[in-house]
Amino acid sequence: MDTNIETVIFSHLVDNREYGSKVIPFLKKDYFTTPVYQSIYELIDTHVTKHNTLPSKEALQIDLQNKTNLNEKVYEGCNELIATLNNDKSTDLNWLIENTENFCKERALHNALNEAIEIRQGDSKKPFNAIPSILQDALAVSFQTHIGHDYLEDAEARYDYFHNPIARVPSGVEYIDRITGGGFKKKTLNLLIGGTNVGKSLCLCHLAASNLARGKNVLYITMEMAEEEISNRIDANLLDVELDFLENLTKDTYMKKINRIRKQLNSKLIVHEYPNSSASVIHFQNLINELKLKKNFVPDIIYIDYLNICASSKVKSGGGLYEYNKSVAEELRALGSYNNVPIVSAIQFNRAGMNNSNPGMENSAESLGIPFTADLMVGIISNDTLESLGQYLFKQLKNRYGSKAKNKKWLVGVDYGKMRLYDLEPEAQKGMDDINSDEIPDEEDKPVMDNTPFGIEDKERSFSSKFKKKRNFQGFQ
């Protein structure tokens, strides 16, 4: 039997433990080209699984004799191949691993192309839009040598990781960047949670615009509003024009403002719309793959508006909301991990949370499984008084980035017309950690009394006087 790479692989899987430990995790039965080679692979794989060691030549021969489901031709071919296996220990290990990896890459791509042709010809049950993902997975085949973080040996690399600004995407909101140590980490799921019509999309649009202005590629996936509506909100933010007045701009004025931004940017913002509750991470990953192929666009951060109206790719709808929404959260976090980006989304408060001035994680709508999965959760709280002051109260609900002991609550200025958030002056935040959200009065809660020196009216006046906007927008004028 002629020597080829498959024979070389099998020869060195006999008693070459160093080689075997590096390649066995990446080999697959369908990488091998004939029933004989596939049967030999199964013998080796079964032996390793059962005995946790590589087989000897003699062990393979015995295992072959015990295999009763092979036809005579395949059995004789296996017997002949085993007899020729020769573990030449002088062969360079690095050469072996490199050529085995190339073999796996070539076979993975070959199989993926064949599968794509079957889908195209209608010979497969998989949908046509699965082709980009199949090809992407094949092109991603490689031998991963990382087998864990060694606490002592990798201390320097760990320090560099936590002090590397590239590992985070700054939000542009001072206190969010404080509590995250500089911004959203890659491979994390970060959630804003608020009531209906509070301004979750406004906050997401501001964060996306801030990332774009700071040179980050942004992918914004919307299922609540049209692509043009989201882009219009970002227009208001970046063009410094109130949303209601955008339609009054002449086309010439509008394009001059856009071109001014275009000249200053080397980053892109892509907004893509899916129908409500129809798209899952499978659709999102296919979109990411397509953008890379067609536009050479790779996102630094992904916004999804919003989690509660995403579909799950694993759990069927109609079952329990806990399991379904927990699965959606887990899938979104996995999407971020796979693409090495932060995922930022939003969820609703449940009915109890809507009317709660001091909500917690238990007020997540539909599923407590979502907070279990998220890395960061920030509540957005508003009432008539805060709205009249042009402010939101933000509250930390969950934070895997660090301690929640500091900066538990903070105030953020909001310009509703320009879809924009502002940091406030430092004195506005004094004592916020000691103030309960329900101490901020709502308009309808004002008491009818005039001479109460320590009453709610005085407390409201003190809030109003010190919460001044800090005009720190760093966008495009």
C-alpha positions, 0 to 999 in steps of 0.5 A, spaced: 500 500 500 502 506 497 504 511 503 500 517 503 499 523 509 493 518 512 498 512 512 503 517 516 498 519 520 496 512 522 503 510 523 504 515 528 498 514 532 501 508 534 505 509 540 507 516 539 503 519 545 506 526 544 503 527 537 497 523 538 495 528 544 496 534 539 492 531 533 487 526 536 482 532 538 482 535 531 481 528 527 474 526 524 472 520 521 469 524 515 476 527 513 479 520 511 477 518 504 476 511 504 472 505 508 478 502 510 481 509 512 475 511 516 475 504 519 482 504 522 480 511 524 474 508 528 479 503 531 484 508 534 478 513 536 474 507 540 481 505 543 483 512 545 476 513 548 476 506 552 483 506 554 485 513 555 491 511 551 494 510 544 493 503 541 499 499 539 500 495 532 498 489 536 492 492 539 489 494 533 490 488 530 486 485 536 481 490 536 480 489 528 479 481 529 473 483 534 470 488 529 464 484 526 460 489 522 466 490 516 465 486 510 471 482 507 474 487 502 474 492 508 477 487 513 482 485 509 484 492 507 484 494 514 489 488 516 494 490 510 494 497 512 495 495 520 501 491 517 504 496 514 504 501 519 511 504 521 512 509 527 519 512 525 521 516 531 526 520 527 520 524 523 520 531 526 514 532 530 513 539 528 513 537 521 508 531 522 503 536 526 504 541 521 502 536 515 496 533 519 493 540 520 494 542 513 490 535 511 485 537 516 484 543 513 484 541 506 479 535 508 474 540 512 474 545 506 473 539 501 467 536 505 464 543 506 464 545 498 461 538 497 455 539 502 454 546 499 453 543 492 448 538 495 444 544 498 444 548 492 442 542 488 436 541 493 439 534 495 440 536 503 435 539 508 439 544 510 437 551 508 441 555 502 443 561 507 447 555 511 452 555 506 456 561 509 456 558 516 458 551 513 464 554 509 466 559 515 467 553 520 471 549 515 476 555 513 476 556 521 479 549 522 486 549 526 490 546 531 488 550 537 494 549 542 492 553 548 489 548 553 488 553 559 490 558 563 496 557 568 495 561 574 502 562 575 506 561 569 501 566 565 501 571 570 505 576 566 500 575 560 494 576 565 496 582 567 497 585 560 490 582 558 487 586 564 491 593 562 490 592 554 485 597 552 484 593 545 481 588 550 475 593 551 470 597 547 469 604 551 462 606 551 463 613 552 459 614 558 463 615 564 460 611 569 459 605 565 466 605 563 468 606 570 464 600 572 467 596 567 474 598 568 474 602 561 469 599 557 465 593 554 470 587 554 470 582 548 466 576 549 461 578 554 453 580 554 452 587 556 444 588 558 440 595 559 434 594 562 428 598 563 421 599 562 416 600 556 418 607 552 423 609 557 429 610 552 433 603 551 433 604 544 436 611 545 441 609 549 443 603 545 443 608 539 448 613 543 453 608 545 453 605 537 454 612 535 459 614 540 463 607 538 463 609 531 466 616 533 471 613 536 473 609 530 470 602 532 466 598 527 459 597 529 454 592 527 447 594 529 441 589 529 434 591 530 428 588 530 424 593 533 424 599 528 426 599 521 434 600 519 432 607 517 429 609 523 435 607 527 440 610 522 435 617 523 436 617 531 444 616 530 443 622 525 440 626 530 446 624 535 452 625 530 449 631 526 447 635 532 440 636 529 434 634 533 430 628 531 424 633 529 428 638 525 432 633 521 426 632 515 427 640 515 434 639 512 435 640 505 438 634 501 444 639 500 445 641 507 444 634 510 449 631 505 454 636 507 454 634 514 454 626 512 460 628 508 464 632 513 463 625 518 465 621 512 472 624 512 473 624 519 472 616 520 475 610 518 470 606 521 463 603 519 456 602 522 452 597 519 444 597 521 441 591 519 433 589 520 430 583 521 422 582 523 420 581 530 422 574 533 424 571 527 432 571 527 436 568 531 444 567 532 444 563 526 442 569 522 446 574 525 452 569 524 450 568 517 450 576 516 457 577 519 460 572 515 456 575 509 459 582 511 466 580 511 465 577 504 462 582 501 464 589 505 470 587 508 467 589 514 468 586 521 465 588 527 468 591 533 462 591 537 455 588 536 448 591 538 442 587 538 435 591 539 433 587 543 434 580 546 427 579 548 425 579 541 430 575 538 429 567 536 432 561 539 436 557 535 436 551 540 429 551 544 422 551 540 418 557 542 411 555 545 415 552 551 417 555 558 419 562 557 424 561 562 428 556 558 427 560 552 429 566 554 435 563 557 437 560 551 437 566 547 441 570 552 446 564 552 446 564 544 448 571 544 453 571 549 456 565 545 456 569 538 460 574 542 465 569 544 465 566 537 467 573 534 471 576 539 466 582 540 462 585 546 454 584 545 450 589 548 443 589 548 436 591 552 431 587 556 424 589 559 422 590 566 417 585 568 410 588 570 413 589 578 419 592 575 415 597 571 412 601 577 418 600 582 423 605 583 428 601 586 428 595 581 433 589 581 435 583 577 428 579 579 424 584 575 427 582 569 421 580 564 420 573 562 426 569 564 430 570 570 435 565 566 437 572 562 441 575 569 444 568 570 448 569 563 449 576 563 456 579 564 453 586 566 446 589 567 444 596 568 437 599 570 435 605 566 430 608 571 426 614 569 420 618 572 416 625 571 421 629 575 427 626 572 424 627 565 423 634 566 430 635 568 433 631 562 436 625 566 436 618 567 438 614 573 442 608 572 443 602 577 448 597 577 444 590 577 449 585 575 457 586 574 462 581 573 467 586 571 468 588 578 465 590 585 458 593 585 460 596 592 462 603 588 458 607 583 452 603 585 447 608 582 449 614 578 445 620 574 446 621 566 444 627 562 439 626 556 438 630 550 431 626 547 431 631 541 438 629 539 438 622 542 444 623 546 447 622 553 451 626 557 455 625 563 454 630 569 458 634 573 461 631 579 457 634 584 451 631 581 453 624 583 455 626 590 452 621 595 448 617 590 450 610 592 446 612 599 440 615 596 434 610 594 431 611 587 424 612 591 427 618 594 427 622 587 420 624 587 415 623 581 411 629 579 404 626 582 407 625 588 408 632 590 405 633 597 401 639 598 405 643 603 408 649 603 412 650 610 416 643 610 423 645 611 425 638 610 420 635 606 420 632 599 419 639 596 426 641 599 429 635 597 426 636 590 429 643 590 436 640 592 436 635 586 434 640 581 439 645 583 445 640 583 444 636 577 447 640 571 448 637 564 456 637 563 456 638 555 462 633 554 459 630 547 465 629 542 462 627 536 461 631 529 459 639 529 
